Amino acid sequence: MKAYSIFRKDWQSELRTRYAINALAMFILVTISVIMFSIGTETISEYLTGGLLWVVIFFSAMSGLSRAFVSEEERGTTMTLQLIASPATIFSGKLIFNLLLVFLMNIAITILFFILFESFVIKNFLLFAFAFLLGNIGIAVSSTIIAAIISKASSKGTLYPVLSFPILLPLILTLLELTKFAMDGNTVESSLVEIAVLICYDVIMLTASYLLFDFIWKE
């Protein structure tokens, strides 16, 4: 219940300021516009559009998900949160907020790709749905714990992408492979290894985040 209260506080604050939403929307529009202008009348391959999808998603996450804990440090409300809720509860509330942002952002990006790129054709929607769901969870979990780490640092802006790239790289590479399989029309059964990698990544990151957050938050 307290985790939901923290999520609701962050969501209401975001609706007032719209910092993350505006940052994400502008980055998505600018990035896709640049891609469209760069391509022009050229025809690009299906695999390239699948790769571009996750590249846009990755950099969009870098631009909008870093302030989950930085905003608390800037407003001076960190000590208040430490007094009223346990570290696990605080992390859960922030994670729910980032999950919502990630899913809203990535659904919008995927819809735009379907509309704007004729070569973006998914032949196995179930396989793509598995990749999309597990990938979004992984991005949200990783982004939340990284945001907690950088909130204690002095160079917050530059540190977030530096930490995010090596942590999210295995996830993005696996998502690229699964998206390629979905475009080829491969069955879910033939892609179980990649799906298992995504599940293991999500479980490991979620477990490590809850174990580490107590030390990070009280530092």
C-alpha positions in Angstrom: 0.0 0.0 0.0 2.9 2.4 0.8 4.5 1.5 -2.5 1.4 2.5 -4.3 1.3 5.8 -2.3 4.9 6.6 -3.4 3.9 5.7 -7.0 0.9 8.0 -6.8 3.0 10.8 -5.4 5.5 10.5 -8.3 2.7 10.2 -10.9 0.8 13.3 -9.6 4.1 15.2 -9.5 4.9 14.1 -13.1 1.4 15.2 -14.3 2.1 18.7 -12.8 5.6 19.1 -14.1 5.5 16.7 -17.1 9.3 16.6 -17.1 9.8 13.0 -18.0 6.8 12.8 -20.3 7.9 15.9 -22.2 11.5 14.7 -22.4 10.4 11.3 -23.7 7.9 12.7 -26.2 10.4 15.2 -27.6 13.2 12.7 -27.9 11.0 10.1 -29.6 9.6 12.7 -32.1 13.0 14.2 -32.9 14.8 10.8 -33.2 12.2 9.3 -35.5 12.1 12.4 -37.6 15.8 12.4 -38.0 15.6 8.7 -39.0 12.9 9.5 -41.5 14.8 12.4 -43.1 18.0 10.4 -43.2 16.3 7.5 -45.0 14.4 9.7 -47.4 13.0 7.6 -50.3 15.4 4.7 -49.7 14.0 1.4 -48.7 15.5 -0.1 -45.6 15.4 -3.8 -44.6 13.1 -5.4 -42.0 16.0 -6.2 -39.7 17.3 -2.7 -39.8 13.9 -1.3 -38.7 13.8 -3.8 -35.9 17.3 -2.7 -34.8 16.3 0.9 -35.0 13.3 0.3 -32.8 15.3 -0.9 -29.9 18.0 1.8 -30.4 15.3 4.4 -30.2 13.8 2.7 -27.1 17.2 2.5 -25.4 18.1 6.2 -25.9 14.6 7.3 -25.0 15.0 5.5 -21.7 18.3 7.3 -21.1 16.6 10.7 -21.6 13.5 10.2 -19.4 14.0 7.6 -16.7 17.0 9.0 -14.9 15.1 11.3 -12.5 13.3 8.7 -10.4 15.6 9.4 -7.4 17.4 12.6 -8.6 14.1 14.5 -8.1 14.0 13.5 -4.5 17.5 14.7 -3.9 16.8 18.0 -5.6 13.6 18.6 -3.6 15.2 17.5 -0.4 12.6 14.9 0.3 15.0 11.9 0.6 15.2 12.1 4.4 11.4 12.2 4.6 11.1 9.0 2.5 13.7 7.3 4.6 11.6 8.0 7.7 8.2 7.0 6.4 9.0 3.9 4.3 11.3 1.0 4.1 13.9 0.8 1.3 12.1 -2.1 -0.4 8.8 -0.1 -0.3 10.5 3.0 -1.8 12.1 1.0 -4.6 8.8 -0.8 -5.4 7.0 2.5 -5.7 9.7 4.0 -8.0 9.8 0.8 -10.0 6.0 0.9 -10.6 6.3 4.5 -11.8 9.2 3.6 -14.2 7.3 0.5 -15.5 4.3 2.7 -16.4 6.5 5.2 -18.2 8.5 2.5 -20.0 5.3 0.8 -21.3 3.7 4.0 -22.4 6.8 5.2 -24.1 7.6 1.9 -25.9 4.0 1.3 -27.0 4.0 4.8 -28.6 7.3 4.1 -30.3 6.2 0.7 -31.6 2.9 2.1 -33.0 4.9 4.9 -34.7 7.2 2.3 -36.3 4.3 0.3 -37.6 2.8 3.4 -39.1 5.9 5.1 -40.5 8.0 2.1 -41.7 6.5 -0.2 -44.3 9.3 -2.7 -43.8 8.6 -3.1 -40.1 6.5 -6.2 -40.4 6.1 -8.7 -37.5 5.0 -12.2 -38.6 4.8 -13.7 -35.2 3.1 -11.2 -32.8 3.1 -13.6 -29.9 6.9 -13.9 -30.0 7.3 -10.1 -30.3 4.9 -9.7 -27.4 7.1 -11.9 -25.2 10.1 -9.9 -26.2 8.3 -6.6 -25.7 7.0 -7.5 -22.3 10.1 -9.0 -20.8 12.3 -6.3 -22.4 10.3 -3.4 -20.9 10.4 -5.0 -17.5 14.2 -5.4 -17.8 14.7 -1.8 -18.9 12.5 -0.5 -16.1 14.2 -2.5 -13.4 17.7 -1.6 -14.6 16.9 2.1 -15.1 15.4 2.3 -11.6 18.4 0.9 -9.7 20.8 3.0 -11.9 18.8 6.1 -11.1 19.2 5.3 -7.4 23.0 5.0 -7.8 23.5 8.2 -9.8 21.3 10.2 -7.4 24.1 10.1 -4.9 26.7 11.2 -7.4 27.7 14.8 -8.4 27.8 14.3 -12.2 24.3 12.8 -12.6 23.8 13.7 -16.2 26.8 12.0 -17.6 26.9 9.0 -15.3 23.5 7.6 -16.2 24.3 6.6 -19.8 27.8 5.4 -18.8 26.3 3.0 -16.3 23.3 2.0 -18.4 25.1 0.9 -21.5 27.0 -2.1 -20.1 24.1 -3.2 -18.0 21.5 -2.9 -20.7 23.6 -4.2 -23.6 23.0 -7.9 -23.0 19.2 -7.2 -22.8 19.2 -5.1 -26.0 21.2 -7.7 -28.0 18.8 -10.4 -26.9 15.8 -8.3 -27.8 17.3 -7.6 -31.3 17.6 -11.3 -31.8 14.1 -12.1 -30.7 12.7 -9.2 -32.9 14.5 -10.7 -35.9 13.0 -14.1 -35.1 9.5 -12.5 -34.8 10.0 -10.8 -38.2 11.1 -14.2 -39.7 8.0 -15.8 -38.3 9.8 -18.2 -36.1 7.8 -20.1 -33.5 8.0 -19.4 -29.8 9.2 -22.9 -29.2 12.3 -22.3 -31.4 13.1 -19.1 -29.4 12.9 -20.5 -25.9 16.6 -20.0 -25.2 16.4 -16.3 -25.9 13.2 -16.0 -23.9 14.8 -17.8 -21.0 17.8 -15.3 -21.2 15.3 -12.4 -20.9 13.5 -14.0 -18.0 16.9 -14.8 -16.2 18.0 -11.2 -16.8 14.8 -9.7 -15.3 14.9 -12.0 -12.3 18.6 -11.4 -11.7 18.3 -7.6 -12.0 15.2 -7.5 -9.8 16.8 -9.6 -7.1 20.1 -7.7 -7.2 18.2 -4.4 -7.2 16.3 -5.2 -4.0 19.4 -6.5 -2.3 21.6 -3.5 -3.2 19.0 -0.8 -2.8 19.1 -0.9 1.0 22.8 0.0 1.0 22.5 2.6 -1.8 19.5 4.4 -0.2 21.1 4.7 3.2 24.5 5.7 1.9 
